[in-house]
């Protein structure tokens, strides 16, 4: 007790067995270092996904619950806050790698994440530690998630729009009539009212430069376009 050995006199005492209730069983489970570690990561990733994609709700709710349970477990366990800081730093680096691909951020993030996971708990106060196999698996999954999955999603967002009215600017249409000011043109197989500040002849190629409500703003198409 408190670093000192004490001898208990138990001769003649009655043994009474008290079975743990569901609350104590739950606390015994979540205070396992491996479970607390997993809960923390689920909480962080759930909140990150919710902030990146507002409106899904479930990832945010599940992430918040898991993060609160992990924080409770950390209150009981001998947590090394330097390890916790390295884990968060590693996640930030891997996230930054998805936005600014450089290689160094991703590698540094994985290394910081792995080292932080290893030293997350003070092993000198009871030998509590996260399984190395679990650390390796989650470090690899985290790297794949942030570097590849989020990176692919960001690249997909940057691709040119290929459908809807957002794709119209820059497209080439054909005048269906002679007009000065506003007239009818065909763009992408659709008929649109168009406005041009120059006289337009039937069959002339026009380039869409903008849109004003249901009227396209066009200019005569040049050879460069």
Secondary structure as GFF3:
##gff-version 3
##sequence-region A 1 225
A	DSSP	alpha_helix	22	30	.	.	.	ID=ss1
A	DSSP	alpha_helix	33	52	.	.	.	ID=ss2
A	DSSP	alpha_helix	58	76	.	.	.	ID=ss3
A	DSSP	alpha_helix	81	99	.	.	.	ID=ss4
A	DSSP	alpha_helix	104	118	.	.	.	ID=ss5
A	DSSP	three_ten_helix	123	125	.	.	.	ID=ss6
A	DSSP	alpha_helix	132	143	.	.	.	ID=ss7
A	DSSP	pi_helix	144	150	.	.	.	ID=ss8
A	DSSP	alpha_helix	151	158	.	.	.	ID=ss9
A	DSSP	three_ten_helix	165	167	.	.	.	ID=ss10
A	DSSP	beta_strand	172	175	.	.	.	ID=ss11
A	DSSP	beta_strand	179	187	.	.	.	ID=ss12
A	DSSP	beta_strand	190	200	.	.	.	ID=ss13
A	DSSP	beta_strand	205	212	.	.	.	ID=ss14
A	DSSP	beta_strand	215	220	.	.	.	ID=ss15
###
